[in-house]
Amino acid sequence: MNDKLYPVSIQHLVSWMLAELKSDQLFGIPRELFFEPKRSDPFCMNRYGQRLETPIGVAAGPHTQLSQNIIAAWLCGSRYMELKTVQTLDELEVSKPCIDMQDEGYNCEWSQELKLKQSLDEYLNAWIAIHLLRHHFAWESDQGPGVIFNMSVGYDLAGILKPNVQHFMARMDNSQDLLDQKLDLLTKIYPPVKDLKIPARMTDNITLSTMHGCPPDEIQRIANYLITEKKLHTAVKLNPTLLGSNQLRQILNHDLGFDSVQVPDEAFDHDLKYPEAVKLIKSLQTDAKNSGVEFGLKLTNTLEVENHRPVFPEQESMMYLSGRALHPISINLAAKLQQEFNGALDISFSAGADAFNVSDSLACNMRPITTCTDVLKPGGYSRLGQYLSRLSADMLEDNAQSIDEFIIGRDESARDLSQAGLNNLIDYAERVIQNPRYHKHNHHFDSIKTARKLNAFDCIAAPCVDLCAINQDIPEYLHYTAQADFKQAFAAIQDTNPLPGVTGHVCDHLCQLKCTRNNYDSPLLIREIKRFVTEREIDKQPTTSAKTTNHKIAVIGAGPAGLSCAYFLAKAGVGVSVYEAKPFSGGMASDAIPEFRLSDDVINLDTGVLEKLGVRFNYGARIDKNTFKDLQKDYTHVFIGVGAQKALTMGVAGEELAGVLDPLRFLSEIRQGSRPALGNNVAIIGGGNTAMDAARTALRLSGGLGNVNILYRRTKAEMPADIYEIEAAL
């Protein structure tokens, strides 16, 4: 395992591809996930005088450096390849780890990790491989390759004028000699390659990416050089700070709730200001018109924020935000700029793009749409297929035969395409801030990673299983549930869980905090699925389990530990008798958890299974020294599972005073039918599930009229109670 990038030769790359394709996959991506272009696809578009088979692509990032990554993106439907930004300093030490992709995304990586010659070689290898694959799949077209390589350079004009960057740019424009050499090497591996018409020019367009804090006049000098001297179609990437500190912080910290993410004042001080940006854009539009090339904007760069996560090296004081938190900010910046220019700006868009907003973004006349954060999450490039399937469905629903029709169809009152796109953008800018998808949710987790050591070949172990207290095979019963095989699903649950009814209602489901779906959208409702399967199948269990041993086991305590012991012993054919001091089973689960969360009927379902297995219950059986000695004589083994029945104390003066209640005793008395008069003012100290149960119970006792306050020493986001219980209490 290594964190370095190691390029491979064109011979190795193509041999690797052809070998994998024999098994209908490539780079681990199955053939059924490949995007096969068709002339009838309604989402084709033109960019810089070239045809794009799709309006989506991958934004410049770590996933557009190596050729196999670019090829994988292309296979899954990406057609606009924003290649990783290069610069004259090509022997950088990039801090590792440099990317933290969980909910929103963060990074501290800002340039290519390869040397310039290696980057050029990787891009040419990918260029050749894509043309080769088009021939192999018979996807060739008389309308060109359908893909655009968009190069990116930075970070100042002096660096761009250095010989190594100039050589890179010249070769991206014309690589004929290098191309011929590589084709000669491939002739024996793939003979038809010599007959392929692969253009020596990989690109005639570029995106300028500058450092945060780059002066406006430097940005203009570089862009002017690219437009007037190099005659390149040029896009300038802008920073989200253009929106201004007040509006940006209002959206990020208040409207979306990302209150722990702090954008420092210096980010606004040293970045391009809005009036300067307007002046810059107008000037570059004139330069482009005079030079006969196209000019546009790329929205947006990442957002510079203070490093508040324990992931990156300590020397990284700043990190750069991307993903869903950036989406509403960048959409509102796009709306502000388009209103300034009456909808006439050419804008390509990236911030927080995913399958669920690609249609809305395109309807705003921003194209192409590129993504980075989303494909760095589980699923990778295969996620791109969902972009196109959702976009196709939305266009079909609107009866749109082209992207232009799709944009105009969203606002039929508009006079032209630009006006329709602007109107749609203004509307979307308002809606996106209110959309809960972009709001920070308190999942009570920082990472789906677990403490399990990650070895070289075990990265497919499910983190939900690691966090489950009984190591349930959660993926197995979820799989059977998805297949509607509920009998097998319940068998998988019961294999390690003797109390599926109870845990299906009140388990604190730590598994859900580590569900890998957290990196897609939201976790699977694992506990609720277990409840559904249990309620459907538990009454269909066999009536008894044959006794196969001479062992007789006494279990003291009918709480979760005792019931679990009895269940597995009975399943193994052992005779079991349970002794419980209380008149019911379930222990603290049935004595302290309020009935509105866990009913007697649910508990009886679980104990009923044990009774069917032959377990004998003895209630009201308090065990003292003498009866314990009797049990030792009458049984071959004794299991003691009396539980932890005392609540923690705070260790402060006054806890013993009247009116200060032990929460477990309070909840137990209520469960057994007591209805004490608490008064109208109740304070609950603590932020765990017991505190939430006590608060909700106290409010019910007052008929909903009492004043119940929860006092917790930290913030709401740090409360250890289940988020659903907190919401129910509040």
Disulfide bonds with the S-S distance in Angstrom:
none
